[in-house]
Amino acid sequence: MLVEGVRFRLWAPNIPSVSLKILDLEFEHPMTQCRGGWHEIEVPHALAGMHYVFVLPDGQTVPDPASRFQPHDVHGPSEIIDPRSYRWTDLGWRGRPWEEMIIYELHIGTFTPEGTFLAAIDKLKALQELGITAIELMPVADFPGRWNWGYDGAFLYAPDSSYGRPEHLKALVDAAHGLGLCVFLDAVYNHFGPEGNYLQSYAPIVNPDRHTPWGGAINYDDAGAAQVREFIFANARHWLMEYHFDGLRLDAVQEIQDIGPRHMLVELAEQLRRVTDGRHIHLIVENSDNEAGWLKRGLDGEPWLYNAQWNDDLHHSLHNALTEENSWYYADFDKKLDLVGRSLAEGFGFQGEYLEHEKRFKGEPSAFLPATAFVAYAQNHDQIGNRPYGERITDIVSSEKARFWTAINLLSPQIPLLFMGEEWHAKQPFIFFSDVGAELADKVREGRRDEIKSFLPQPEKGHPPDPLSEDTFKTSKLDWSQREELSHREALAHYRQLIALRRSEIIPRLYEMDGNSGRYELDGSILTVAWQLGDGMRLYLLANFSDQALSCGAVGGDVLWIEGHFNETVIGPWTAVFSLAQ
């Protein structure tokens, strides 16, 4: 936006000319071709709220790839948005330290009956009262159709119109900050969604020689990569600066393919930490390769690049221990209780070993990292939604086992993450859903069938939900009235107690926690883990991973929490005991 009018720019090095068409003005005019493949035009009488498209030489009209809003979905015109029009009330907000994070992952479309940014605001107070300190939104970048997990985004700068307008997302972030809640955004920088991505028709946005499981790999190191990299870096800055997000969770970074002199993950993190003016900015990765280098700390204990990684090894090892499921990615964790201990004490369960199921060596040593470099969870969108019927862990194991896992997640030094509804043992599943056009529908269904074959060898006989059905989407919506039922109230009270204990006894001791601080010992089904905390205290976990009461030694120090049954010589089945000692 200019003082008067709007400047429009498009990077389209693969075509000789581009015109701008503003629908509200019945205006169409050729753009000036500039150096480096750019096309530009200034329109003094263009105003916020007007709709526009770019016209390619063959007459095809395309939206702006950096559109701030797509009111009529991915194939419609872009809307001019004035980024200065929203009046923020969070100007004193500086964020919160990483050690304080208790993260709550949510999907805007299923978090409330309305499925909008504005409706989510009404639930923030409940999260604050629970003790949550950060919410993490699944991707909101504009995707095709009316429902989607968000990982098929086509317009990275535009909040999806099914959730609301840009000012509504800003209002959500603003309201969260007013309650002391950080807000993180899940960002996808490894591929573009297959529908609505017109960039490929006029710019080298994808490397044709590289692929991800979801399509072509973004071009970070081939011809034209400088502009592609800046397009992505500017998007990350856009969310942190224009929308005041407190951090990003980067999806599946192992699929970001870059062999250039400076990996884009290095440059991205350095840029974001440089431009945010002293605010607490937190950067999280999902990385199935278990690369510890991205998480290194400096001499001051602060992360050089990324704060933490989602700890799938801890999840998978605990899931196998509680359920005995050993299909798909649980196969490499089968009956390996030592991986629970190693994941709790050192971070990664696999640190260079060969995995029979994955047929590869995986991971790097990670014990040198502090426990806060890892995010722990019993539920997240993947671990629920990857299942054929989207069952939550509370639908798979007993209440006793679920409470056992909850206590371990919330009282260990790793940063805990909850998935929406987990805190009251919600009965709604979270199933994979998508609303793509007819050309992609069969591919989506086929991909889903292939994915769930590990759980259902013959998925056509198990009748899993159709990912393209509106009923599948609606079935995944939370029912907030459940919170008032007795069993759900009891679950909610359990979470509140554990979170309050974490905030009073664990979080204050996480500051200045060093690496090489965890140790574990496994004696049959009894696991003992000890962590040296930042204030010199030791935190102990004594856990019985069996259906039998077992003899045990005394715990160290003062008991903080007993989940299950315990006396000085016997620990009950599926019991976790936390204690603190000098």
C-alpha positions in Angstrom: 0.0 0.0 0.0 1.2 3.5 -0.9 0.1 6.8 0.5 -2.2 7.0 -2.4 -2.9 3.8 -4.2 -1.2 0.4 -4.4 2.0 -0.9 -6.0 1.6 -4.4 -7.5 4.6 -6.6 -8.2 4.9 -10.2 -9.6 8.0 -12.3 -10.1 7.4 -14.2 -13.3 10.7 -14.8 -15.1 9.4 -17.5 -17.3 7.0 -15.3 -19.3 7.6 -12.1 -21.3 4.6 -10.0 -20.1 1.9 -9.7 -17.5 -1.1 -7.4 -17.1 -2.9 -6.3 -14.0 -6.7 -6.5 -13.9 -8.7 -4.8 -11.1 -12.2 -6.2 -11.2 -13.9 -3.4 -9.2 -12.5 -0.7 -11.5 -12.9 -2.6 -14.8 -9.2 -1.7 -15.1 -6.6 -3.8 -17.1 -3.2 -2.5 -17.9 0.2 -4.1 -18.9 2.8 -4.1 -16.1 6.3 -2.8 -16.6 8.9 -5.4 -17.0 11.8 -4.9 -14.6 15.1 -6.5 -14.0 15.3 -10.1 -12.5 12.0 -11.3 -13.9 9.9 -8.8 -12.0 6.8 -7.0 -13.4 5.4 -3.9 -11.6 2.7 -1.3 -11.8 1.4 1.5 -9.5 -2.4 2.2 -9.5 -3.2 5.5 -7.6 -6.9 4.8 -7.4 -6.7 1.2 -6.2 -8.2 0.8 -2.7 -8.3 -1.8 0.1 -11.1 -4.2 -0.5 -10.8 -4.2 -4.2 -10.2 -7.5 -6.1 -7.5 -8.1 -8.7 -5.8 -10.8 -10.8 -2.8 -11.0 -13.0 -3.3 -11.8 -16.7 -0.7 -14.0 -18.4 0.2 -13.9 -22.1 -2.2 -16.7 -22.9 -5.1 -14.9 -21.3 -5.1 -17.0 -18.2 -5.9 -15.0 -15.0 -4.1 -16.0 -11.8 -4.3 -14.7 -8.2 -1.4 -13.0 -6.5 0.9 -15.7 -5.1 1.6 -13.3 -2.2 -2.1 -12.4 -1.8 -3.0 -11.4 1.7 -6.6 -12.7 1.3 -8.5 -15.0 -1.1 -12.2 -14.3 -0.3 -13.3 -16.8 -3.0 -10.8 -19.6 -2.4 -7.6 -20.5 -4.3 -8.9 -20.0 -7.8 -10.6 -16.7 -7.2 -9.3 -13.1 -7.3 -7.1 -11.7 -4.6 -8.3 -8.9 -2.3 -6.3 -5.8 -1.6 -5.6 -5.7 2.2 -4.2 -2.7 4.1 -1.9 -4.3 6.6 -1.9 -1.2 8.7 -5.7 -1.0 9.3 -5.9 -3.3 12.3 -5.5 -1.5 15.7 -3.5 -3.7 18.0 -3.9 -3.7 21.7 -0.9 -5.9 22.6 1.9 -3.2 22.1 3.5 -4.0 25.5 3.6 -7.8 24.8 7.1 -9.2 24.7 6.2 -12.9 24.8 7.2 -15.5 27.4 10.4 -17.5 27.9 10.6 -20.9 26.3 10.9 -22.7 29.6 7.3 -21.6 30.5 5.7 -23.1 27.4 2.8 -25.5 27.9 1.5 -25.8 24.3 -2.0 -26.5 23.1 -2.3 -27.6 19.5 -5.6 -26.8 17.8 -7.2 -26.9 14.3 -9.3 -23.8 13.8 -12.0 -25.5 11.7 -12.7 -28.2 14.3 -11.9 -26.4 17.5 -15.3 -24.8 17.8 -18.7 -25.6 16.2 -18.3 -22.4 14.0 -14.7 -23.3 13.0 -13.6 -19.6 12.8 -10.9 -17.4 14.2 -13.5 -15.3 16.1 -15.2 -18.3 17.6 -11.8 -19.5 18.9 -11.4 -16.3 20.9 -14.3 -17.3 23.1 -12.4 -20.4 24.2 -9.1 -18.8 25.1 -10.2 -18.0 28.7 -10.8 -21.7 29.3 -7.3 -22.5 28.1 -5.8 -19.8 30.3 -7.6 -21.2 33.3 -6.3 -24.7 32.4 -2.8 -23.3 32.7 -1.9 -23.3 29.1 0.8 -20.7 28.1 0.8 -21.1 24.3 -1.6 -22.2 21.5 -0.2 -23.6 18.3 -2.5 -23.3 15.3 -2.4 -26.0 12.6 -1.6 -24.3 9.2 -4.0 -21.5 8.2 -2.5 -20.6 4.9 -5.2 -20.6 2.2 -6.0 -24.1 1.0 -8.5 -25.4 -1.6 -12.0 -26.2 -0.5 -14.0 -25.8 2.7 -12.0 -28.2 5.0 -8.4 -29.3 5.2 -5.8 -30.0 7.8 -3.9 -27.1 6.3 -0.8 -28.8 4.9 -2.0 -28.3 1.3 -1.7 -24.5 1.4 -1.4 -22.7 -1.9 -1.3 -19.1 -0.7 1.2 -18.8 2.1 0.4 -15.2 3.0 -3.4 -15.5 3.1 -5.4 -16.8 6.1 -7.9 -19.3 4.8 -11.3 -17.6 4.1 -13.3 -20.4 5.6 -11.8 -19.4 9.0 -12.4 -15.7 8.6 -10.6 -12.6 7.4 -7.1 -11.4 8.1 -8.3 -9.0 10.8 -10.1 -11.9 12.5 -6.8 -13.8 12.8 -5.1 -10.7 14.2 -7.9 -10.3 16.7 -7.3 -13.9 17.8 -3.6 -13.3 18.4 -4.4 -10.0 20.1 -6.9 -11.6 22.4 -4.5 -14.4 23.3 -1.7 -12.0 24.2 -4.2 -10.1 26.4 -4.6 -13.3 28.4 -0.8 -14.0 28.6 -0.9 -16.7 25.9 1.7 -17.0 23.2 0.5 -18.0 19.7 2.5 -20.2 17.4 1.7 -21.1 13.8 2.4 -24.3 11.9 4.2 -23.4 8.7 4.8 -25.6 5.7 7.9 -24.8 3.8 8.7 -28.2 2.2 6.1 -28.2 -0.6 3.1 -26.3 -2.0 -0.4 -27.7 -2.1 -1.2 -29.5 -5.4 -4.3 -27.3 -6.1 -4.3 -23.6 -6.6 -0.5 -23.2 -7.0 -0.2 -21.2 -10.2 3.3 -20.1 -9.5 4.7 -23.1 -11.4 3.3 -21.8 -14.6 5.5 -18.7 -14.7 8.3 -19.1 -12.1 10.9 -21.8 -11.1 9.3 -22.3 -7.7 9.8 -26.1 -7.7 12.9 -28.1 -8.4 11.9 -30.6 -11.1 14.6 -33.1 -10.1 13.5 -33.4 -6.4 10.4 -34.6 -4.8 8.7 -34.9 -1.4 6.0 -37.4 -0.4 3.5 -34.6 -1.2 4.8 -33.3 -4.5 7.7 -31.4 -6.0 10.3 -30.0 -3.6 10.5 -26.2 -3.3 13.5 -24.8 -5.2 16.0 -23.6 -2.5 19.2 -24.1 -4.4 18.7 -24.2 -8.2 18.3 -21.4 -10.8 16.1 -18.7 -9.5 16.4 -19.9 -5.9 17.3 -16.5 -4.5 13.9 -15.1 -5.2 12.2 -18.4 -4.0 14.1 -18.3 -0.7 13.2 -14.6 -0.2 9.5 -15.5 -0.9 9.6 -18.0 1.9 11.7 -15.9 4.3 9.4 -13.0 3.8 6.4 -15.2 4.6 7.9 -16.2 7.9 8.6 -12.6 8.7 5.0 -11.7 7.6 3.5 -14.0 10.3 5.8 -12.8 13.1 5.7 -9.1 12.3 2.4 -8.4 10.6 0.3 -10.9 12.7 2.4 -10.8 15.9 2.8 -14.6 16.1 5.3 -15.6 18.8 6.9 -18.4 16.8 6.6 -21.0 14.1 6.5 -24.8 14.1 8.1 -25.9 10.8 6.5 -29.0 9.3 8.7 -32.0 8.2 11.9 -30.2 7.7 13.6 -33.4 6.7 11.8 -32.8 3.3 13.3 -29.3 2.9 16.0 -30.1 0.2 18.8 -27.6 0.0 22.4 -28.3 -0.8 23.4 -24.7 -1.3 26.2 -23.0 0.7 23.8 -21.8 3.4 20.9 -24.1 4.2 17.6 -22.2 4.2 16.8 -23.4 7.7 20.0 -21.6 9.0 19.2 -18.4 7.1 15.5 -18.5 8.1 16.2 -18.8 11.8 18.9 -16.2 11.8 16.6 -13.7 10.0 13.7 -14.3 12.3 15.8 -13.8 15.4 17.3 -10.7 14.0 14.1 -8.8 13.0 11.9 -9.4 16.0 13.4 -6.6 18.2 14.0 -8.5 21.5 10.6 -10.3 21.6 10.6 -13.9 22.8 10.4 -15.8 19.5 10.3 -19.5 19.5 11.0 -21.8 16.6 10.1 -25.5 16.6 10.9 -28.2 14.0 9.4 -31.5 13.1 12.2 -33.6 11.9 12.0 -37.4 11.5 15.8 -37.5 10.8 16.6 -36.6 14.4 19.3 -34.0 13.6 20.6 -32.5 16.8 22.6 -29.8 15.2 19.5 -27.6 14.5 18.9 -27.5 18.3 22.3 -26.5 19.6 22.6 -23.9 22.3 25.1 -21.0 22.7 27.2 -20.2 25.7 24.3 -18.2 27.1 22.1 -21.3 26.9 19.9 -19.7 24.2 19.3 -21.6 20.9 21.4 -20.7 18.0 18.7 -21.6 15.6 15.7 -23.6 16.8 14.3 -24.0 20.3 13.0 -27.6 20.1 11.9 -30.5 18.0 8.7 -32.6 18.4 9.9 -35.8 20.1 8.3 -38.6 18.1 10.7 -41.1 19.6 9.3 -40.5 23.1 5.8 -40.7 21.8 6.3 -43.9 19.8 8.1 -45.7 22.5 5.5 -44.8 25.1 2.7 -45.6 22.7 4.1 -49.1 22.1 4.7 -49.7 25.8 1.1 -48.8 26.7 -0.7 -50.4 23.7 1.7 -53.0 22.4 0.9 -51.8 18.8 3.8 -52.7 16.6 2.6 -51.8 13.1 3.9 -49.0 10.8 6.4 -46.7 12.6 5.8 -48.4 15.9 7.6 -51.5 14.6 11.1 -50.2 15.4 10.0 -49.4 19.0 8.4 -52.8 19.8 9.3 -54.1 23.3 12.1 -51.6 23.6 11.3 -49.9 26.9 14.9 -48.7 27.1 13.9 -46.2 24.3 11.4 -44.6 26.7 14.2 -44.0 29.2 16.7 -42.8 26.6 14.1 -40.5 25.0 13.2 -39.0 28.4 16.8 -38.6 29.6 18.6 -37.7 26.3 16.0 -36.6 23.8 16.2 -38.9 20.8 15.6 -42.6 21.2 17.5 -43.4 18.1 20.9 -41.6 17.9 22.6 -43.3 14.9 21.3 -46.8 15.1 19.9 -48.9 12.2 16.1 -49.1 12.1 14.8 -52.4 10.5 11.4 -51.0 9.6 12.7 -47.7 8.1 15.7 -49.5 6.5 18.1 -46.8 7.4 20.4 -45.4 10.1 18.7 -42.7 12.0 19.6 -39.9 14.4 22.5 -38.2 16.1 23.7 -38.0 19.7 21.4 -35.6 21.6 22.3 -36.0 25.3 24.3 -32.8 25.1 21.1 -30.8 24.6 18.9 -29.7 27.5 15.6 -31.5 28.0 13.8 -28.3 26.9 15.1 -28.9 23.4 12.3 -31.5 23.0 8.5 -31.3 22.9 6.6 -34.2 24.5 3.1 -35.3 23.8 0.6 -38.1 24.1 -1.6 -36.7 21.4 -1.1 -34.4 18.4 -2.7 -34.1 15.0 -0.5 -36.7 13.3 -0.6 -39.4 16.0 -4.4 -39.3 16.1 -5.1 -38.5 12.5 -2.7 -41.0 11.0 -4.9 -43.8 12.5 -7.7 -45.1 10.1 -10.5 -43.9 12.4 -8.7 -41.0 14.1 -8.9 -42.6 17.6 -7.4 -40.7 20.5 -5.1 -42.6 23.0 -7.9 -42.4 25.6 -10.0 -44.5 23.3 -7.3 -47.1 23.0 -6.0 -47.6 26.5 -7.5 -47.6 30.0 -8.0 -44.5 32.0 -5.2 -45.7 34.3 -2.7 -45.8 31.5 -3.9 -42.5 30.0 -3.4 -40.8 33.3 0.0 -42.4 33.7 1.2 -41.0 30.3 -0.3 -37.6 31.1 1.7 -37.4 34.3 4.9 -38.3 32.5 4.4 -35.7 29.8 3.4 -32.9 32.1 6.0 -33.4 34.8 9.1 -34.3 32.9 11.4 -31.4 31.9 10.6 -31.6 28.2 8.2 -29.0 26.9 4.7 -30.5 27.0 2.1 -30.2 24.2 -1.6 -31.1 24.4 -3.9 -31.6 21.5 -7.3 -29.9 21.6 -9.8 -31.7 23.8 -7.2 -34.0 25.3 -7.6 -32.2 28.6 -11.2 -33.5 29.1 -10.6 -36.9 27.3 -12.8 -35.7 24.4 -14.6 -38.5 22.6 -14.4 -36.9 19.1 -11.8 -38.4 16.8 -9.5 -36.3 14.6 -9.6 -37.9 11.2 -7.7 -36.9 8.1 -10.0 -34.7 5.9 -9.6 -32.7 2.7 -11.9 -30.9 0.2 -10.0 -30.9 -3.1 -11.4 -30.6 -6.6 -12.5 -33.6 -8.7 -9.1 -33.9 -10.4 -7.3 -34.7 -7.2 -10.1 -36.5 -5.3 -9.1 -40.0 -6.3 -5.4 -39.3 -5.6 -6.3 -38.2 -2.1 -8.4 -41.2 -1.4 -5.7 -43.5 -2.8 -3.0 -41.8 -0.8 -5.0 -42.2 2.4 -5.7 -45.9 1.7 -1.9 -46.5 1.1 -1.1 -44.7 4.3 -3.4 -46.6 6.6 -2.6 -50.1 5.2 -0.1 -50.4 8.0 -3.0 -50.4 10.4 -5.6 -51.9 8.1 -4.0 -54.4 5.6 -7.3 -54.4 3.7 -8.7 -50.9 4.3 -11.6 -51.4 1.9 -13.0 -54.0 4.3 -12.5 -51.9 7.4 -14.5 -49.0 5.9 -12.4 -46.1 7.2 -14.0 -42.7 6.9 -13.8 -41.0 3.4 -11.3 -38.2 3.8 -13.3 -36.1 1.3 -16.7 -36.4 3.1 -18.1 -33.4 4.9 -19.2 -35.9 7.6 -15.6 -36.8 8.3 -14.8 -33.2 8.9 -17.8 -32.6 11.1 -17.2 -35.8 13.1 -13.8 -34.3 14.1 -15.3 -31.2 15.6 -15.0 -30.9 19.4 -18.1 -31.1 21.5 -17.4 -28.6 24.3 -20.5 -29.7 26.2 -18.7 -32.9 27.1 -16.6 -31.0 29.6 -19.6 -30.8 31.9 -20.1 -34.6 32.2 -18.7 -36.2 35.3 -15.9 -38.3 33.8 -14.8 -35.5 31.6 -14.8 -33.0 34.6 -12.6 -35.5 36.5 -10.1 -35.7 33.5 -10.1 -31.9 33.3 -9.3 -31.6 37.0 -6.5 -34.0 36.6 -4.9 -31.9 33.9 -5.3 -28.7 35.9 -3.6 -30.2 38.9 -0.7 -31.5 36.9 -0.2 -28.3 35.0 -0.4 -26.2 38.2 2.3 -28.5 39.7 4.5 -28.1 36.7 4.1 -24.3 36.8 5.0 -24.1 40.5 7.7 -26.8 40.9 9.1 -27.7 37.5 9.2 -24.6 35.3 11.1 -22.4 37.8 13.9 -25.0 37.8 14.2 -25.3 34.0 16.0 -22.0 33.5 19.8 -22.6 32.9 19.2 -26.3 32.6 22.3 -27.8 30.9 22.7 -30.7 28.5 24.0 -34.1 29.7 21.6 -33.7 32.6 19.5 -36.8 32.3 20.3 -40.4 33.3 18.0 -43.5 33.2 18.1 -47.0 34.5 15.8 -49.9 33.5 15.2 -52.9 35.8 12.7 -55.2 34.1 9.5 -53.1 33.9 10.7 -50.4 36.3 12.2 -47.3 34.8 14.0 -44.7 36.8 15.0 -41.4 35.3 16.9 -38.6 37.0 17.4 -35.0 35.7 19.8 -32.4 37.1 17.7 -29.2 36.9 18.8 -25.6 36.4 18.8 -24.7 40.1 20.8 -27.8 41.2 17.8 -29.8 42.3 17.3 -33.4 41.0 14.0 -34.5 39.6 13.3 -38.2 39.7 10.8 -40.4 37.9 10.1 -43.9 39.1 7.7 -45.7 36.8 6.2 -49.2 36.6 5.4 -50.2 33.0 3.5 -53.4 33.8 0.2 -54.7 34.9 1.7 -56.1 38.2 2.6 -54.4 41.4 6.4 -54.7 41.8 9.0 -54.3 44.6 11.1 -51.2 44.3 13.6 -49.1 46.2 12.8 -45.8 47.9 12.5 -42.7 45.8 14.9 -39.9 46.2 13.9 -36.7 48.0 10.3 -35.4 48.5 7.5 -36.9 46.5 5.8 -34.4 44.2 3.2 -36.6 42.6 2.0 -40.2 42.6 0.0 -41.3 39.6 -1.3 -44.7 40.6 -0.4 -46.6 43.8 2.9 -46.5 45.7 4.4 -47.1 49.1 8.0 -47.2 50.2 8.6 -50.8 48.9 5.9 -51.5 46.3 5.0 -49.6 43.1 1.6 -50.4 41.6 0.9 -51.2 38.0 1.1 -48.3 35.6 2.3 -46.0 38.3 4.5 -43.0 38.0 6.1 -41.3 41.0 7.9 -37.9 40.7 10.1 -36.6 43.4 12.6 -33.7 44.0 15.9 -33.9 45.9 18.9 -31.8 46.6 
